[in-house]
């Protein structure tokens, strides 16, 4: 599998700049992503990326999502509730140092964070 990432030794990340609205999120949600490496070409179903995803306190989504690529998620810090309803109620709570891996086509969410959270995510396609 061709990987579209550059060799990049240990370095300190600038955690203040370089954040942007993730695709599919409402600008009012406050969700932000910071791409650390690579890129994901969803139109041509290739590539890989590693990103940080940040949810502010009180964020909740209302719909499940699905995508056609692999996703690995590590909850670095904060809280994440998975499976809330459209009003942000219910779901299963998780704290830092939890992990998920999802194959293409796996429905997941909705998501909520009461105190905010930081996620490390890797997205990639299977080799052609």
Residue pairs with C-beta under 8 A, 6 or more apart in sequence:
1 126
1 127
2 46
2 127
3 38
3 48
4 38
4 39
4 47
4 48
5 37
5 38
5 48
5 50
6 37
8 37
13 34
13 36
15 34
18 34
18 35
19 32
19 33
19 34
19 54
20 32
20 33
20 34
21 27
21 31
21 32
21 33
22 31
22 32
22 33
22 53
24 65
25 31
29 56
29 59
29 61
30 55
30 56
30 59
31 53
31 54
31 55
31 56
31 59
32 53
32 54
33 51
33 52
33 53
33 54
34 51
34 52
34 54
35 49
35 50
35 51
36 49
36 50
36 51
36 52
37 49
37 50
38 47
38 48
38 49
38 50
39 47
39 49
40 47
40 48
40 49
40 69
40 123
40 124
40 125
41 47
42 67
42 68
42 69
45 68
45 69
45 125
46 125
46 128
47 124
47 125
48 122
48 123
48 124
48 125
49 122
49 123
49 124
50 120
50 121
50 122
51 120
51 121
51 123
52 76
52 118
52 119
52 120
52 121
53 118
53 119
53 121
54 116
54 117
54 118
54 119
55 78
55 80
55 111
55 113
55 116
55 117
55 119
56 113
56 116
57 113
57 114
57 115
57 116
58 113
58 114
59 111
59 112
59 113
59 116
60 81
60 84
60 88
60 110
60 111
60 112
60 113
61 109
61 110
61 111
61 112
62 86
62 88
62 110
63 86
63 109
63 110
64 107
64 108
64 109
64 110
65 107
65 108
65 109
66 105
66 106
66 107
66 108
67 104
67 123
68 104
68 105
68 125
69 104
69 123
69 124
69 125
70 101
70 102
70 103
70 104
70 122
70 123
70 124
70 125
70 126
71 100
71 101
71 102
71 121
71 122
71 123
72 99
72 100
72 101
72 102
72 121
72 122
73 99
73 100
73 101
73 102
73 119
73 120
73 121
74 97
74 98
74 99
74 119
74 120
74 121
75 94
75 95
75 96
75 97
75 98
75 99
75 117
75 118
75 119
76 96
76 97
76 117
76 118
76 119
76 120
77 96
77 117
77 118
78 95
78 96
78 113
78 115
78 116
78 117
78 118
79 93
79 94
79 95
79 113
79 114
79 115
79 116
79 117
80 93
80 94
80 98
80 111
80 112
80 113
80 117
80 119
81 91
81 92
81 93
81 94
81 111
81 112
81 113
81 114
82 91
82 92
82 94
82 108
82 109
82 110
82 111
83 90
83 91
83 92
83 109
83 110
84 90
84 91
84 110
84 111
84 112
85 91
85 110
86 110
88 112
91 110
91 112
96 117
100 108
102 108
104 125
104 126
